[in-house]
Amino acid sequence: MRVLGIDPGSVRLGYAVFDGEALVDCGTVSLSGDMRERAYAAYRSIAEVLRRFAVSQVAMEKVFYGKNASSLIKLAQCRGAVLAALGEAGVELFEYHPSEVKKAITGNGSAPKSQVMWMVKALFSIDDLKSDAADAVAVAYCHISRMGCSPF
């Protein structure tokens, strides 16, 4: 089972690929330009990762409303582009609430981003990691553990 974890964003998109229980690749994609260019870059980037790694399942956090409606709209536009890439590839999507993801990786559903980052670095022995990639690793890990597997 090859799983892709995605942390969608309108400025940076995080991704993480697991092959079974092993982390194969993770990173971030910077999105720039107007929203049309950002959404297209998100689409292209995820489509490429799906092709390169022959992903069969995708895990992504559910959207939640924060304080800024404008940011939510931009996030939704990029997320829609990601969903289009998933639809084109025909991969199955699983969505998790942010508290589920945090609980799976840290044991605490209200853990701060810094704790998620620390746990991902510690569990997967990664030194140089951006928060978007750490979030993508965490959501993929959450999915894998929910499917009855665990890298540990």
C-alpha positions as CSV (number, residue, x, y, z in Angstrom):
1,M,0.0,0.0,0.0
2,R,1.4,3.3,-1.1
3,V,0.0,6.3,0.8
4,L,0.4,10.0,0.1
5,G,-0.2,12.4,2.9
6,I,-1.0,16.0,1.9
7,D,-1.1,19.2,3.8
8,P,-2.7,21.6,1.3
9,G,-2.0,25.3,1.5
10,S,-2.3,28.3,-0.7
11,V,1.4,29.3,-0.2
12,R,3.1,26.0,0.6
13,L,1.9,22.4,0.1
14,G,3.3,19.6,2.1
15,Y,3.5,16.0,1.0
16,A,4.7,12.7,2.4
17,V,4.8,9.3,0.7
18,F,4.8,6.0,2.6
19,D,5.4,2.6,1.1
20,G,3.7,0.3,3.5
21,E,5.0,1.5,6.8
22,A,8.2,3.1,5.5
23,L,8.5,6.9,4.8
24,V,9.8,7.1,1.2
25,D,9.8,10.8,0.5
26,C,8.5,14.1,2.0
27,G,8.8,17.7,1.2
28,T,7.1,21.0,0.4
29,V,6.1,22.7,-2.8
30,S,6.1,26.5,-2.8
31,L,3.1,28.1,-4.6
32,S,3.4,31.6,-6.0
33,G,1.7,34.0,-8.3
34,D,-2.0,34.7,-8.5
35,M,-4.5,32.1,-7.3
36,R,-4.9,30.6,-10.8
37,E,-1.1,30.0,-10.9
38,R,-1.0,28.7,-7.4
39,A,-3.9,26.3,-7.9
40,Y,-2.4,25.0,-11.2
41,A,1.0,24.5,-9.4
42,A,-0.7,22.5,-6.7
43,Y,-2.5,20.4,-9.3
44,R,0.7,19.8,-11.3
45,S,2.8,19.0,-8.2
46,I,0.4,16.4,-6.7
47,A,-0.2,14.9,-10.2
48,E,3.5,14.4,-10.5
49,V,3.9,12.8,-7.0
50,L,1.0,10.5,-7.8
51,R,2.6,9.4,-11.0
52,R,6.2,9.1,-9.7
53,F,5.3,7.0,-6.7
54,A,2.2,5.1,-8.0
55,V,0.2,6.1,-4.9
56,S,-3.0,4.1,-4.2
57,Q,-4.4,6.0,-1.3
58,V,-4.3,9.6,-0.2
59,A,-4.8,11.1,3.3
60,M,-5.6,14.7,3.9
61,E,-6.8,16.8,6.8
62,K,-10.4,18.0,6.7
63,V,-10.9,21.7,6.2
64,F,-11.7,23.7,9.2
65,Y,-12.8,27.3,9.5
66,G,-10.3,29.6,11.3
67,K,-10.6,33.3,11.7
68,N,-9.9,34.5,8.2
69,A,-12.5,33.8,5.5
70,S,-10.1,35.1,2.7
71,S,-7.5,32.5,3.7
72,L,-10.1,29.8,3.8
73,I,-11.2,30.6,0.3
74,K,-7.6,30.5,-1.0
75,L,-7.0,27.2,0.8
76,A,-10.2,25.8,-0.7
77,Q,-9.2,26.8,-4.2
78,C,-5.8,25.0,-3.9
79,R,-7.5,22.0,-2.2
80,G,-9.9,21.8,-5.1
81,A,-6.9,21.6,-7.5
82,V,-5.4,18.8,-5.4
83,L,-8.8,17.0,-5.5
84,A,-8.9,17.3,-9.3
85,A,-5.4,15.6,-9.5
86,L,-6.7,12.8,-7.2
87,G,-9.8,12.4,-9.3
88,E,-7.8,12.2,-12.5
89,A,-5.5,9.6,-11.0
90,G,-8.4,7.6,-9.6
91,V,-6.9,7.3,-6.1
92,E,-9.0,6.8,-2.9
93,L,-9.1,9.8,-0.5
94,F,-9.4,9.5,3.2
95,E,-9.9,12.7,5.3
96,Y,-9.1,13.2,9.0
97,H,-10.0,15.9,11.4
98,P,-6.8,17.9,12.6
99,S,-7.3,16.6,16.2
100,E,-7.3,13.0,14.9
101,V,-4.0,13.6,13.2
102,K,-2.4,15.3,16.2
103,K,-3.6,12.5,18.5
104,A,-2.2,9.8,16.2
105,I,1.2,11.3,16.0
106,T,1.6,12.9,19.5
107,G,-1.0,11.2,21.6
108,N,-2.6,14.7,22.2
109,G,-5.5,15.9,20.0
110,S,-4.8,19.5,20.8
111,A,-1.0,19.4,20.4
112,P,0.6,22.5,19.0
113,K,2.3,22.5,15.6
114,S,5.7,22.5,17.4
115,Q,5.0,19.2,19.1
116,V,3.8,17.6,15.8
117,M,7.1,18.8,14.2
118,W,9.2,17.4,17.1
119,M,7.4,14.0,17.0
120,V,7.7,13.6,13.3
121,K,11.4,14.5,13.4
122,A,12.0,12.1,16.3
123,L,9.9,9.2,14.9
124,F,11.3,9.3,11.4
125,S,14.8,10.6,12.1
126,I,14.4,13.7,9.9
127,D,16.6,16.7,10.6
128,D,15.7,19.3,8.1
129,L,11.9,19.5,7.8
130,K,9.4,22.3,7.2
131,S,6.1,22.3,9.1
132,D,4.0,21.6,6.0
133,A,6.0,18.5,5.3
134,A,5.7,17.4,9.0
135,D,2.0,17.9,8.8
136,A,1.8,15.7,5.7
137,V,3.9,13.0,7.4
138,A,1.5,13.2,10.4
139,V,-1.7,12.9,8.3
140,A,-0.2,9.9,6.4
141,Y,0.9,8.3,9.6
142,C,-2.6,8.8,11.0
143,H,-4.1,7.1,8.0
144,I,-1.7,4.2,8.2
145,S,-2.3,3.6,11.9
146,R,-6.1,3.8,11.2
147,M,-5.7,1.1,8.6
148,G,-4.3,-1.2,11.2
149,C,-0.6,-0.7,10.4
150,S,2.0,1.2,12.3
151,P,5.6,2.1,11.4
152,F,6.5,1.4,15.1
